[in-house]
Every structure is written in structure tokens, then in C-alpha cells.
Amino acid sequence: MRKSYSTKGRAGRMNKKQIEQALRDYLWMMNEIIKEREELNHIIGGNVVAKITDMPKASGGTSDPVANEVIRRTEKSRRIEKLEKKVLFVQSRTKAITEERELTVLNCMLDGMSMRAIGHHMGLSRQHIYRLKESIIEQMLHM
């Protein structure tokens, strides 16, 4: 299932569901960005395939293994750019959260903790944690 995180649209913002999903996915997106950057830097010395997208495309597939690898790396690079946009969107809106409990919930969410684990960690009910999460999302939405 494909998730949309478009930061375009109404006033250049995500909707509530997209923000919530980005908060949930933040840890793995960061880990993926780090892993892929390290791999790209190790293999090819950076993002050198970015300009290959300007080249004309042939219809059908190619049997050239080097061309296939360039295509694969180009797609990987585009995917990482999308993840980076989502992560930057979340990071740019964390400044809106100023209340200590909300900050703790936000940081726990960004660290990949479940609502139940956050509740246990903070000594609060899961319902209270959900209310704090909703407040965080509202603040990020209206920033």
C-alpha cells in the first residue's frame, strides 16, 4: 500500500493523517536515508545519477546490465529524496511543540515507541497519550 506525503496542495501542508503517518514512519525513514546515503557514497561517491533522468528513454526494457543498474540507482535516489522531504517536513514543525509532555510524547514517537510504551514510560494512560498526540498533530498542522 502506497502512502502519500505530498507537501504540496493546500498551503503546502500535509493533512492530519499524513502528519500522523510521517510521525509513525519517522524512525525507519531516517534509518533508510542514512543507510542509503552511506551505500550510495560508498559505491558511487555520491548522488551522481541525479542528472541521468534528463536523458531520453527508450520504449520497453533494456538488456544492458549497466543501464539497468543506473536506472535502479536513479529510482533509489528519487525515493531517498522523497523520504528526505517527509523527514524535513516533520523536523521543521517540531519547533511548534513547546509543552513538556507533548515534547516527550513527540520525541518518543520519533524514536519509534508505541503509544502503549510511551504511556508506560510516562506513567499516563494510553488515552491521555492519544490526546497529547492529537494536540501535537494539530499544532504541526496549523504551523
C-alpha positions as CSV (number, residue, x, y, z in Angstrom):
1,M,0.0,0.0,0.0
2,R,1.4,3.3,-1.1
3,K,1.3,6.3,1.3
4,S,1.1,9.9,0.0
5,Y,3.1,12.6,1.9
6,S,2.8,15.4,-0.6
7,T,3.7,18.6,1.0
8,K,2.1,20.4,-2.0
9,G,-1.6,21.3,-2.1
10,R,-3.4,23.5,0.4
11,A,-1.0,26.0,1.7
12,G,1.9,23.5,1.1
13,R,0.9,21.3,4.1
14,M,0.1,17.7,4.9
15,N,-3.3,16.7,6.2
16,K,-3.7,15.2,9.7
17,K,-3.5,11.6,8.6
18,Q,-0.3,12.3,6.6
19,I,1.3,14.0,9.5
20,E,0.4,11.1,11.8
21,Q,1.8,8.6,9.4
22,A,5.0,10.7,8.9
23,L,5.5,10.7,12.7
24,R,5.0,7.0,12.9
25,D,7.3,6.3,10.0
26,Y,10.0,8.9,11.1
27,L,12.4,6.4,12.6
28,W,12.5,4.0,9.7
29,M,12.7,6.8,7.2
30,M,15.7,8.3,9.0
31,N,17.4,4.8,9.2
32,E,16.7,4.3,5.5
33,I,18.1,7.7,4.5
34,I,21.2,7.0,6.5
35,K,21.7,3.5,5.1
36,E,21.1,4.6,1.5
37,R,23.3,7.6,1.7
38,E,26.1,5.5,3.1
39,E,25.6,2.9,0.4
40,L,25.5,5.5,-2.4
41,N,28.6,7.3,-1.1
42,H,30.5,4.0,-0.7
43,I,29.5,2.7,-4.1
44,I,29.5,5.7,-6.4
45,G,30.8,8.6,-4.3
46,G,27.6,10.4,-4.0
47,N,24.5,11.1,-6.0
48,V,26.0,11.1,-9.5
49,V,22.9,9.6,-11.1
50,A,20.7,12.6,-10.5
51,K,21.2,14.1,-14.0
52,I,20.7,10.9,-15.9
53,T,16.9,11.4,-15.7
54,D,17.3,14.1,-18.4
55,M,18.3,11.5,-21.0
56,P,15.7,10.2,-23.4
57,K,14.1,6.9,-22.5
58,A,13.7,4.0,-24.9
59,S,10.4,2.2,-25.1
60,G,10.4,-1.2,-23.4
61,G,13.2,-2.6,-21.2
62,T,16.9,-2.9,-21.7
63,S,19.1,-5.9,-21.6
64,D,22.2,-3.8,-20.7
65,P,23.0,-4.7,-17.1
66,V,24.9,-1.4,-16.6
67,A,21.9,0.6,-17.8
68,N,19.6,-1.4,-15.6
69,E,21.8,-0.6,-12.6
70,V,21.8,3.1,-13.5
71,I,18.0,3.0,-13.6
72,R,17.8,1.2,-10.3
73,R,20.1,3.7,-8.6
74,T,18.2,6.6,-10.1
75,E,15.0,5.3,-8.7
76,K,16.6,4.7,-5.4
77,S,17.9,8.3,-5.3
78,R,14.5,9.6,-6.1
79,R,13.0,7.5,-3.3
80,I,15.5,8.8,-0.8
81,E,14.8,12.4,-1.9
82,K,11.1,11.8,-1.1
83,L,11.9,10.4,2.3
84,E,14.1,13.4,3.0
85,K,11.3,15.8,2.2
86,K,9.0,13.9,4.6
87,V,11.6,13.9,7.4
88,L,12.4,17.6,6.8
89,F,8.7,18.4,7.0
90,V,8.4,16.8,10.4
91,Q,11.7,18.3,11.6
92,S,10.6,21.8,10.6
93,R,7.4,21.5,12.6
94,T,8.8,20.1,15.8
95,K,9.6,23.7,16.9
96,A,5.8,24.3,17.3
97,I,5.7,21.9,20.2
98,T,6.6,23.7,23.4
99,E,4.7,21.9,26.3
100,E,7.0,19.4,28.1
101,R,4.6,16.4,28.0
102,E,3.9,16.9,24.3
103,L,7.6,17.2,23.6
104,T,8.2,13.9,25.5
105,V,5.5,12.2,23.5
106,L,6.8,13.6,20.2
107,N,10.4,12.5,20.9
108,C,9.2,9.0,21.9
109,M,7.2,8.7,18.7
110,L,10.1,9.9,16.6
111,D,12.2,7.2,18.4
112,G,9.7,4.6,17.3
113,M,7.9,3.9,20.5
114,S,4.3,2.6,20.5
115,M,1.6,4.6,22.2
116,R,1.4,1.9,24.9
117,A,5.1,2.0,25.5
118,I,5.0,5.8,25.7
119,G,2.1,5.6,28.2
120,H,4.1,3.1,30.3
121,H,7.2,5.2,30.1
122,M,5.4,8.4,31.2
123,G,3.0,6.8,33.7
124,L,0.0,8.0,31.7
125,S,-3.0,6.2,30.2
126,R,-2.9,5.3,26.6
127,Q,-6.0,7.6,26.1
128,H,-4.0,10.5,27.6
129,I,-1.1,9.8,25.2
130,Y,-3.5,9.7,22.2
131,R,-4.9,13.2,23.3
132,L,-1.3,14.5,23.5
133,K,-0.6,13.0,20.1
134,E,-3.7,14.7,18.6
135,S,-2.6,18.0,20.1
136,I,0.9,17.6,18.6
137,I,-0.6,16.9,15.1
138,E,-3.0,19.9,15.4
139,Q,-0.1,22.2,16.2
140,M,2.0,20.8,13.4
141,L,-0.9,21.1,11.0
142,H,-1.5,24.8,11.8
143,M,2.1,25.9,11.9
